[in-house]
């Protein structure tokens, strides 16, 4: 966050970025000398629509600096309860009104979204705003901005995007919720901009106070729980009004300032409507998506010693923050030859924190370490047996898995998995061991060709692996090969087939590389659902190059496609905040997981064949090289499921 009260500029120190970047759109072709107008325009006296363009873009759009303006149209969204739905608001200056090198400053704000029955989605709680910041010139980082009112600098001839997320609580009453996103061109001098409260701002304060009154007025006869919620909501609204810059500046220590009247129509207003329907996304995701977090990267970048109190705090912060994305995080430490120590809780199984982590209903799966995460001296001898005995007595044991080795390549590595798994199964015959692979052992071919050898890996590893996790790269665009893979899995033995992506597959296949299309990111989960996998693994979400300062330059690892292994960024790179900063790709991962819940609901009513058919009928996803590049088919799929499955 920027606590200075001034315009918020977020230009992160990123390797390869030098004040510009690639364009995701086309130039508007207009070239004129803006210096002739610079400093001659008073934004408080003319409509902001004459100074800036504002328009809506879907969450799958990559809005770059040269994105061209579109008409300003109302936005209508559909969202289930316990779902996050996001859009982007694009802003581009028409002229420059600043005396600096910037085009000017705009004030942005969003109202609460209110229903006719008095229910609301509150800004700062259910509605959040983040600025889209380029990484290597590609729009990716989502940096939080002040709410409910913030200021942003605009650059001449460049488009800026604000990411708006609506998180619908599980208990939110269904209905239509309406609000506004408001943009106002303002003077660049923050003090000058705060010297008056115009009609539009007065009206906004009035609406906030009126809404607060409406909430409290309707508490008679309501259940105690609802009264408490309404009082909390009213308190939040009052606090927001009292702490807003326009209100607090007006009543400064020197008394009220002289105010200039302002035409209420100076601001640009975008109508935002959200239809909340009576479908609740499950708290525990239907498909476990396990995502790796490098503990070594955390230790190096944040300067925390392994096993220290600060180390535990840092890991807990990352774990809890990532749960909002409906993924199941695990921490990992890489050893020699792709041996990996994975764990979801850094504490031993008998620690209350472990039970808290594993019992969280948002967690679909958790990794159990094969050996101690923190050295424990003589206790290490019987460590595995004791951990397993404790966890097997818990109701959450069904979520547990062991991930011992990543992509074994030869007989020695496969034998290491067998040895460790045998020890685990001696203590817990029902334990699940997960193995990722894309090939059989190279020094003992299982078949004449590579794919046949790949198919025989389950028989080679059985009974030492229960979750066979294969690379999507192996399948390529041959979806017909999926049936051959599944034929080797034995569900009657509690075996599962999961998939993963990492360096590959590459464009045009779905993956999470930086610069891929938005629908390409979201389609990673469409592919999983269509192919019939029951889980998904991604090797790393914070695996950037080593740094020893939290705010250090972001560098992707050499030899990997840009963005591979990175789904979020350290908050300190952008502001004093310690909270991680999500990427667009992480948000699209979440959207893909939510799409699976819609498809699962539809399939539960009409059968899996019909669920597959709706993907093709809408044109949303037909295969790894045939999926929509446009957002409309996504809305068509969701709308059809809403129409046919709502109560």
Buried (B, 14 or more C-beta within 10 A) or exposed (E): BBEEBBBBEBEBEBEEBEEEBBBBBEEBEEEEEBEEBBEEBEBBEBBBBBBBBBBBBBBBBBBBBBBBBEEBEEBEBBBBBBBBBBBBBBBBBBBBBBEEEBBBBBBBBBBBBBBEEBBBBBBBBBBBBBBBBBBBBBBBBBBBBBBBBBBBBBBBBBBBBBBBBBBBBEEBEBBBBBBBBBBBBBBBEBEEBBBBBBBBBBEBBEBBEEBBEBBEEBBEEEEEEEBEBBEEBBEBBEEBBEEBBBBEBBEEEEEEBEBEEBEEEBBBBBBBBBEBBEBBBBEBBBBBBBBBBBBBBBBBBBEBEBEEEEBBEBBBBBBBBBBEBBBBBBBBBBEEEEBBBBBBBBBBBEEEBBBEBBEBEBBBBBBBBBEBBEEEEEEEEEBBBBBBBBBBEBEBBEBBBBBBBBBBBBBEBBEBBBEBBEEBBEBBEEBBBBBBBBBBBEEEBBEEEBBEBBBBBBEBBBBBBBBBBBBBBBBEEEBEBBEBBBEBBBEEEEBBBBBBBBBBBEEBBBBBBBBBBBBBBBBBBBBBBBBBBBBBBBBBBBBBBEBEEBBBBBBBBEEBBBBBBBBBBBBBBBBEBEBBBBBBBBBBBBBBBBBBBBBBBBBEEBEBEBBBEBBEEBBBBBBBEEBBEBBEBBBBBBEBBBEEBEE
